[in-house]
Amino acid sequence: MKLIDTKDAVGTILCHDITQIIRGVTKDARFRKGHVVTEQDIPVLLSLGKEHLYVWEPVPGTVHENDAALRLLNLCKNTNMHETPVKEGKIELIADTDGLFAVHSDALIRTNSVENIIIATLHGNTAVKKGDKLAGFKVVPLAIQESLLQQAEQAAGAEPLLALYPWKIRTAAIITTGSEVYNGLIKDTFTPVLEAKLTAFGISVVFHKICTDDTKQITAAISEACKSGAGMILCTGGMSVDPDDLTPGAIKASGADIVTYGTPVMPGVMMLIGYLNVPSGLDTSSPAAWNEQLPDGVIPVIGTPGCVMYADATVFDIVLPRIAAGLRISRTDIVSLGEGGLCLACTSCRFPACSFGK
């Protein structure tokens, strides 16, 4: 930076905040670091006692922090999000729609590993609402070496590091299993819980059937649910390893590709995830790309464990946003949930604003 006469400062960039103090009214930065001085600013600056200013002096091979932040923004910005104006060398991304926020974690780590590069985001696979803050971009110094920005751009690759997927699945089918419910011995209290969770993502239930503990009946109900136009199928009851618990076998008998039966998450160990109508060439057992969406017509089938009925937060609450956004879930995705997969069962549940599922 260099020191210049304020009267000669038009078009230069301030290197620090300039504070204005009006007793009883304000004490705040009148001009922020990075501000480009205009003709109209000169009288104000002089009234603040600033006859001289420190301004940025361009050096060949360096990039000002404002321009650098824009470069980082361009590595990350995707559809359904917009940026804020640059302020103090920082830019933020804001959600344009409700949906699932996703992060290319490996590429983000590579990019942030470059010296003086700062990209901060929400956790990936976070459900967000329109207007939520998604990410922020900044470099550490006032001016960064062009070579470092080029390293960051190379580390990030050609694909945006962030994505925001509007909710895609809008309908669901629920198949309730259990002879005690089928015969009217107890009331079905599971379905209302699922309906409430689905409503939060704009999903309506278009098919519901109660089955006894019979594999053929459950499998037939899954087939009916497929024809109902439901975008996902949820099966409740019969998910443990007891001899009478037949739901996992019935889901497999329906022709579903089973991704996993069992998760390293508590509560929610006995959840099953599978897919119906899987086209040839799609290997549901292989690791999913960070932003891989399912082809149209593929229907997720979820065997929901009993804990979903009574626990405030379970593995179902962790995976439901991904399912609602139409993303493919692989066994690798489920296995990775082990770290952070222990719910602390707090007296007052704060999920998702907690460590569970993170």
C-alpha positions in Angstrom: 0.0 0.0 0.0 1.0 3.6 -0.4 0.2 6.9 1.3 -1.4 9.6 -0.9 -3.2 12.9 -0.6 -6.9 12.4 -0.2 -7.7 15.0 -2.9 -5.9 12.7 -5.3 -7.6 9.5 -4.2 -10.4 9.1 -6.8 -10.3 5.6 -8.3 -8.0 4.2 -5.7 -8.8 1.3 -3.3 -8.8 1.8 0.5 -6.5 -0.5 2.5 -8.4 -0.2 5.8 -11.7 0.8 7.3 -12.3 4.5 8.0 -14.5 5.1 11.0 -17.1 7.9 11.4 -18.1 8.9 15.0 -21.1 11.1 15.6 -21.8 11.3 19.3 -25.1 9.7 20.2 -25.7 8.6 16.6 -23.1 6.3 15.3 -19.6 4.8 15.6 -19.0 2.6 12.6 -17.0 2.2 9.4 -18.0 5.0 7.0 -15.9 3.5 4.3 -14.9 -0.2 4.3 -11.5 -1.7 3.3 -11.6 -2.3 -0.4 -13.9 0.6 -1.1 -13.1 2.4 -4.4 -13.0 6.1 -3.7 -15.3 8.3 -5.8 -15.4 12.1 -6.3 -18.3 12.4 -3.9 -16.3 10.6 -1.2 -13.6 13.3 -1.0 -15.5 15.9 1.0 -16.7 13.2 3.4 -13.2 11.8 3.9 -11.8 15.3 4.6 -14.6 15.9 7.1 -13.5 12.8 8.9 -10.0 14.3 9.3 -8.5 12.1 6.6 -6.2 14.4 4.6 -4.1 11.4 3.6 -5.1 7.8 2.8 -3.4 4.4 2.6 -4.5 2.9 -0.7 -3.7 -0.3 -2.5 -0.8 -0.1 -4.9 -1.1 -2.7 -7.6 1.9 -5.0 -7.9 2.5 -7.1 -11.0 1.5 -10.8 -10.4 -0.9 -10.0 -7.5 -4.7 -9.8 -7.3 -6.7 -7.6 -5.0 -8.8 -9.4 -2.4 -12.1 -8.3 -4.0 -11.2 -9.7 -7.3 -9.7 -12.8 -5.7 -13.0 -13.5 -3.8 -14.8 -13.3 -7.2 -12.4 -15.9 -8.6 -13.2 -18.2 -5.7 -16.9 -17.6 -6.0 -16.7 -18.8 -9.6 -15.2 -22.1 -8.5 -18.2 -22.8 -6.4 -21.3 -21.1 -7.6 -24.0 -23.3 -9.2 -27.6 -22.9 -10.2 -30.2 -22.0 -7.6 -27.9 -19.7 -5.7 -26.8 -16.1 -5.9 -23.9 -14.1 -4.5 -23.9 -11.0 -2.3 -21.9 -7.8 -3.2 -18.3 -8.0 -2.2 -17.7 -6.5 1.3 -14.4 -6.2 3.1 -13.0 -8.7 0.6 -15.7 -11.3 1.3 -18.5 -12.7 -0.8 -21.3 -15.0 0.3 -23.6 -17.4 -1.5 -27.4 -17.4 -0.7 -29.9 -20.1 -1.5 -32.5 -19.2 -4.2 -34.8 -22.2 -3.3 -35.6 -24.7 -0.7 -33.6 -27.9 -1.2 -30.6 -30.0 -0.5 -27.2 -28.3 -0.3 -24.3 -30.5 -1.5 -20.5 -30.1 -1.3 -17.8 -31.7 -3.4 -15.8 -32.4 -0.2 -12.6 -33.8 -1.7 -12.3 -30.9 -4.1 -13.1 -28.4 -1.4 -10.3 -29.8 0.8 -7.8 -29.6 -2.1 -8.8 -26.0 -2.8 -8.6 -24.8 0.8 -5.2 -26.5 1.1 -3.7 -23.8 -1.2 -2.1 -21.1 0.9 -4.2 -18.1 1.8 -7.4 -19.5 0.2 -10.5 -19.4 2.3 -13.8 -21.2 1.3 -16.2 -21.9 4.1 -19.5 -23.7 3.6 -22.4 -25.4 5.4 -22.1 -29.1 5.8 -22.9 -31.0 2.7 -26.2 -32.8 2.5 -27.9 -30.1 4.6 -31.5 -29.2 4.0 -31.8 -25.4 3.4 -34.5 -22.9 2.8 -34.6 -20.0 0.3 -32.5 -17.1 1.7 -30.2 -19.3 3.8 -26.5 -18.6 3.7 -24.5 -21.4 1.9 -20.9 -20.3 1.7 -18.4 -17.5 2.0 -15.2 -16.7 0.0 -12.1 -14.7 1.0 -8.4 -14.6 0.7 -6.2 -13.9 3.7 -4.0 -10.9 2.5 -5.1 -7.7 0.9 -3.5 -8.8 -2.3 -2.8 -12.5 -3.2 -0.3 -13.9 -5.7 -1.9 -14.8 -9.0 0.0 -18.1 -8.9 -1.9 -19.1 -5.7 -5.2 -18.4 -7.3 -4.2 -20.5 -10.3 -3.3 -23.4 -8.0 -6.7 -23.1 -6.3 -8.5 -23.1 -9.7 -6.5 -26.2 -10.7 -7.3 -28.0 -7.4 -11.0 -27.3 -7.7 -11.3 -28.6 -11.3 -13.9 -27.6 -13.9 -17.0 -28.7 -12.0 -18.6 -26.3 -9.4 -17.8 -27.3 -5.9 -21.3 -26.7 -4.6 -24.8 -27.7 -5.7 -28.3 -26.9 -4.5 -31.1 -29.4 -5.5 -34.7 -28.4 -5.2 -36.9 -31.1 -3.7 -37.7 -33.5 -6.5 -39.8 -36.3 -5.0 -43.3 -35.1 -4.2 -45.3 -38.3 -3.5 -44.8 -41.3 -1.3 -46.5 -44.6 -0.5 -46.6 -46.1 3.0 -47.0 -49.8 3.6 -47.7 -50.7 7.2 -46.9 -54.2 8.3 -47.8 -56.2 11.4 -50.6 -58.6 12.2 -51.4 -56.5 15.3 -52.3 -53.5 13.2 -53.8 -55.5 10.4 -56.2 -57.2 12.8 -57.1 -54.0 14.5 -55.6 -54.9 17.9 -53.6 -51.7 18.1 -53.8 -48.4 16.3 -51.4 -47.5 13.5 -49.3 -44.7 15.2 -46.4 -45.0 12.8 -48.0 -43.6 9.6 -48.9 -40.2 11.1 -45.3 -39.8 12.2 -44.0 -40.5 8.7 -46.7 -38.2 7.1 -45.5 -35.3 9.3 -41.8 -35.9 8.3 -42.7 -36.1 4.6 -44.9 -33.0 4.8 -41.8 -31.0 5.9 -40.3 -31.7 2.4 -43.5 -31.0 0.5 -44.2 -34.8 0.0 -47.8 -36.1 0.1 -48.8 -39.7 0.7 -50.8 -41.0 -2.3 -50.9 -44.7 -1.3 -51.3 -46.5 2.0 -51.9 -50.1 2.8 -51.8 -52.2 5.9 -50.5 -55.8 5.6 -50.2 -58.7 7.9 -46.9 -60.5 8.5 -47.0 -62.3 5.2 -44.2 -62.0 2.6 -46.4 -62.4 -0.5 -48.9 -59.8 0.8 -46.2 -57.2 1.5 -44.5 -57.8 -1.8 -47.8 -57.4 -3.6 -48.4 -54.2 -1.8 -45.0 -52.9 -2.9 -46.0 -53.7 -6.5 -49.3 -51.8 -6.0 -47.4 -48.8 -4.6 -45.1 -48.7 -7.6 -48.2 -48.4 -9.9 -49.7 -45.7 -7.7 -47.2 -43.1 -9.0 -45.5 -42.7 -5.7 -42.0 -41.3 -5.9 -40.8 -43.3 -2.9 -42.0 -46.3 -0.8 -41.8 -46.5 2.9 -42.4 -49.8 4.7 -43.0 -49.8 8.5 -42.8 -52.7 10.9 -41.1 -56.0 10.8 -37.6 -54.7 10.3 -35.7 -56.5 13.1 -34.2 -60.0 13.0 -37.0 -61.7 14.8 -38.4 -64.8 12.8 -41.8 -63.0 12.4 -40.2 -59.9 10.9 -40.6 -60.4 7.2 -40.4 -56.9 5.7 -36.7 -57.0 4.6 -37.2 -60.3 2.8 -40.4 -58.9 1.2 -38.6 -55.8 -0.1 -35.9 -58.1 -1.6 -38.6 -60.3 -3.1 -40.2 -57.3 -4.8 -37.1 -57.1 -7.1 -35.5 -54.1 -5.3 -31.8 -53.7 -5.5 -30.8 -53.6 -1.9 -28.1 -51.0 -1.0 -27.9 -51.7 2.7 -29.8 -53.5 5.5 -28.3 -52.0 8.6 -26.6 -48.6 9.3 -23.9 -47.5 11.7 -26.3 -45.0 13.2 -28.1 -45.0 16.6 -31.0 -44.8 16.6 -31.7 -46.4 13.2 -29.5 -49.5 13.0 -32.1 -51.7 11.3 -33.0 -49.4 8.3 -33.0 -50.8 4.8 -32.5 -48.9 1.6 -33.2 -50.3 -1.9 -34.2 -49.2 -5.3 -36.9 -50.4 -7.7 -37.0 -50.0 -11.5 -33.2 -49.8 -11.7 -32.1 -49.5 -15.4 -29.4 -51.8 -16.7 -25.9 -50.3 -16.3 -26.7 -48.6 -13.0 -24.8 -50.3 -10.2 -26.5 -49.2 -7.0 -23.8 -51.0 -5.0 -21.0 -48.8 -6.3 -20.0 -45.6 -4.5 -22.2 -42.7 -5.6 -20.7 -39.5 -7.0 -21.1 -36.5 -4.7 -23.9 -35.1 -6.7 -25.3 -38.1 -8.6 -29.0 -37.9 -9.1 -31.2 -41.0 -9.8 -32.7 -41.5 -13.3 -36.4 -40.7 -13.6 -38.5 -43.7 -12.7 -36.2 -45.2 -10.1 -38.1 -45.6 -6.8 -36.4 -45.6 -3.5 -37.7 -48.3 -1.1 -37.0 -47.7 2.6 -37.6 -50.2 5.4 -38.0 -47.8 8.3 -36.9 -49.1 11.7 -39.3 -48.9 14.7 -37.3 -46.1 16.4 -38.6 -43.6 13.7 -42.0 -43.9 15.4 -40.8 -42.6 18.8 -37.3 -41.0 18.6 -37.1 -37.3 17.7 -34.2 -37.9 15.3 -33.0 -41.1 13.6 -31.1 -42.2 10.6 -34.3 -41.7 8.6 -34.1 -38.0 9.3 -30.5 -37.9 8.0 -31.2 -39.7 4.7 -34.7 -38.3 4.0 -33.4 -34.9 2.6 -31.1 -36.8 0.1 -33.9 -39.0 -1.0 -36.3 -36.1 -1.4 -33.7 -34.3 -3.6 -33.4 -37.4 -5.8 -29.8 -38.1 -5.0 -28.5 -41.7 -5.1 -27.5 -43.1 -1.8 -24.8 -45.8 -1.8 -23.5 -48.2 0.9 -20.4 -46.0 1.1 -22.6 -43.0 1.9 -24.3 -45.0 4.7 -21.0 -46.4 6.1 -19.6 -42.8 6.3 -22.4 -41.9 8.7 -20.8 -43.8 11.5 -18.8 -40.8 12.6 -21.4 -38.5 14.0 -24.0 -41.3 13.9 -24.6 -41.4 17.6 -27.6 -39.4 18.8 -27.1 -38.1 22.3 -30.9 -38.1 23.0 -30.9 -34.6 24.4 -33.8 -33.7 26.7 -34.7 -31.0 24.2 -34.0 -32.2 20.7 -32.1 -29.6 18.5 -31.7 -31.7 15.4 -30.5 -30.8 12.8 -28.6 -28.1 14.7 -26.4 -30.6 16.5 -23.7 -33.1 15.9 -26.0 -36.0 14.9 -25.5 -36.9 11.3 -22.5 -34.5 10.8 
